[in-house]
Amino acid sequence: MPNTPYRVVQWTTGNVGKSSVRAIAANPHYELVGLFAWSEDKVGRDVGELVGIEPLGVQATNDVDALLALKPDCVVYNPMWNDVDELARILSAGVNVVASASFITGRNLGDGRQKLEDAAQLGGATLFGSGVSPGFAELLAIVAATACDRIDKITIAESADTTLYDSPDTERPVGFDKHIDDPDLPPMAEQGTAVFAEAVQLVADAIGVELDEIRCVSEYAKTTEDLPMASWTIKAGHVAGVFASWQGIVNGETVIDINVRWKKGQTLEPDWQLDADGWKITIDGRPTVNMQVGFLPPPDMIATATSIEDFFELGHIMTAMPPIHAIPAVVAAAPGIATYNDLPLNLPRAVVPAAHK
């Protein structure tokens, strides 16, 4: 680690962005020097106030030039979706970026990927994308596969009951709330989960496999009764369950399968039963490696929570932290687009409470 903290600019303060700010502010290896805010009503306000912690002496702004003039070592980029022009502007100014905005390799951006690569080379900067899934889940699978002398297939199966997750802006694009017979439904899972194709390529690159193709197979389930949630209602006969499997194919065989099964409510048809929320990671080979990954709140969170919504922060934290832990490696990396395959193992530094040291 350097003698002086890495100078960091936070990009947005949505759910994930708030967790990022709190983590950066608590970590002595980082110094938060600026924050970009989309909303006019956030401009000029103290960043700490925006995320519910003590004032940090840093004001939010929507002046991109002013933020780039701060010469930060890295931008932590947490919008819901990536903006190629925006990212290119940051990179060409010589600022590294770690992102959670549906970015793993950039291969689904078409010409946009080359624009980002060119901007990074121009600025001598590096762009890295992760998150919890995809991102961290694939890293776990790659690490598990290092125990094998033969790999036949890698499967990462995500299961989640999202009944209490209230985010129609992110769930409708994958097919939730569409009528089960809507002719536009079949390609929606493919379009809405396209970043998982990048995750398949990441794993393929890690194990040195040249894929013939990457294909998506999807299934849907409907709710048989109206399903009310906090801000929207899925009507009976409409989609309340989405399954999407992204498959890396070699010689007609699936060697990588990264799939998600998301459901809402208890009135699905067909009646999908989930073993548990989380991932089941399987490396079929010699040996076959099985890993079940779940998430639980710590005791202090259980003791202080006042509603189920308080626990949603766990998902935001898990999305925010893989990019943040990558900052030292990204700052040191060669210019361009980097993935987990290009960086040394990222280490979770400065997150152990002082009382435990």
Buried (B, 14 or more C-beta within 10 A) or exposed (E): EEEEBBBBBBBBBEBBBBBBBBBBBEBEBBBBBBBBBBEEEBBEBBBBBBBEBEEBEBBBBBEBEEBBEEEBBBBBBBBBEBBBEBBBBBBBBBBBBBBBBBBBBBBBBEEBBEBBBBBBBBBBBBBBBBBBBBBBBBBBBBBBBEEBEEBEBBBBBBBBBBBEBEBBEEBBBBBBBBEBEBEEBEEBBBEBBBBBBBBBBBBBBBBEBEBEEBBBBBEBBBBBEEBEBEEBEBBBBBBBBBBBBBBBBBEEEBBBBBBBBBBBBEBBBEEBEEEEEBBBBBBBBEEBBEBEBEBEBEEEEEEEEEEEEEBBBBBBBBBBBBBBBBBBBBBEBEBBBBBBBBBEEBEEBEEEEEEEE
